[in-house]
Amino acid sequence: MTDQATVQTTAQQPWRPGPAKHDTLALLAFIFGIVLWPLGIYLGHASCHEAVLAGRRRSALALAGMTVGYAAVSVASLVFVSGLVGFAAGQGG
């Protein structure tokens, strides 16, 4: 049986994560997101996972590292595919 006062107190105070902390993984994610983007993506995800487990908000540096890394992957993929299409179009003539 649950205590009525506990139920009311819990309902009135929702859980909120603590403030974001720029940890080492977040800083490395941002740096490697620019320089070595697959590692930046991995470190950004690791930093966000660590923040969730610690009960705090995710770091903006980690999110920025992941965003830059995924953008670099997208651009590299587009360049690679357009190069293949251009090469194939040049070979057909």
C-alpha positions as CSV (number, residue, x, y, z in Angstrom):
1,M,0.0,0.0,0.0
2,T,1.3,3.4,-0.9
3,D,1.3,6.4,1.3
4,Q,-1.1,9.2,0.0
5,A,1.3,12.0,1.0
6,T,4.1,10.4,-0.9
7,V,2.0,10.0,-4.0
8,Q,1.0,13.7,-3.9
9,T,4.5,14.9,-3.3
10,T,5.9,12.9,-6.2
11,A,3.2,14.1,-8.5
12,Q,3.9,17.7,-7.7
13,Q,7.7,17.6,-8.1
14,P,8.7,16.2,-11.5
15,W,12.2,15.0,-12.0
16,R,14.5,17.4,-13.8
17,P,18.0,16.6,-14.9
18,G,20.9,18.6,-13.4
19,P,22.8,21.2,-15.3
20,A,25.0,20.2,-18.3
21,K,28.7,19.6,-17.6
22,H,31.3,19.9,-20.3
23,D,33.3,16.8,-19.5
24,T,36.4,15.5,-21.2
25,L,34.5,13.3,-23.6
26,A,32.4,16.3,-24.7
27,L,35.4,18.4,-25.4
28,L,37.1,15.6,-27.3
29,A,33.9,14.9,-29.2
30,F,33.9,18.5,-30.4
31,I,37.6,18.5,-31.4
32,F,37.5,15.2,-33.1
33,G,34.2,16.0,-34.7
34,I,36.1,18.6,-36.7
35,V,39.4,16.7,-37.3
36,L,38.5,13.0,-37.2
37,W,34.8,12.8,-37.5
38,P,34.0,9.1,-36.9
39,L,35.8,9.4,-33.5
40,G,33.9,12.6,-32.8
41,I,30.6,10.9,-33.4
42,Y,31.5,8.0,-31.1
43,L,32.8,10.3,-28.3
44,G,29.7,12.5,-28.6
45,H,27.4,9.5,-28.1
46,A,29.5,8.3,-25.2
47,S,29.4,11.7,-23.5
48,C,25.6,11.9,-23.9
49,H,25.2,8.4,-22.6
50,E,27.4,9.2,-19.6
51,A,25.4,12.4,-18.9
52,V,22.1,10.5,-18.9
53,L,23.4,7.9,-16.5
54,A,24.7,10.7,-14.2
55,G,21.3,12.4,-14.3
56,R,22.3,15.6,-15.9
57,R,21.7,17.3,-19.2
58,R,23.7,16.5,-22.3
59,S,26.6,18.8,-23.1
60,A,26.3,21.3,-26.0
61,L,29.9,20.4,-27.0
62,A,29.1,16.7,-27.3
63,L,26.0,17.6,-29.4
64,A,28.1,19.9,-31.6
65,G,30.8,17.3,-32.1
66,M,28.2,14.8,-33.2
67,T,26.5,17.3,-35.5
68,V,29.7,18.3,-37.2
69,G,30.7,14.6,-37.5
70,Y,27.4,13.6,-39.1
71,A,27.5,16.6,-41.4
72,A,31.1,15.6,-42.5
73,V,29.9,12.0,-43.1
74,S,27.0,13.3,-45.2
75,V,29.2,15.5,-47.3
76,A,31.8,12.8,-47.8
77,S,29.1,10.4,-48.9
78,L,27.7,12.8,-51.4
79,V,31.1,13.6,-52.8
80,F,31.8,9.8,-53.1
81,V,28.5,9.0,-54.8
82,S,28.7,11.9,-57.2
83,G,32.2,10.9,-58.1
84,L,31.0,7.4,-58.9
85,V,28.1,8.7,-60.9
86,G,30.5,11.1,-62.8
87,F,33.0,8.3,-63.4
88,A,30.2,6.0,-64.7
89,A,28.8,8.7,-66.9
90,G,32.2,9.3,-68.4
91,Q,32.8,5.7,-69.2
92,G,29.5,5.2,-71.0
93,G,30.3,7.5,-73.9
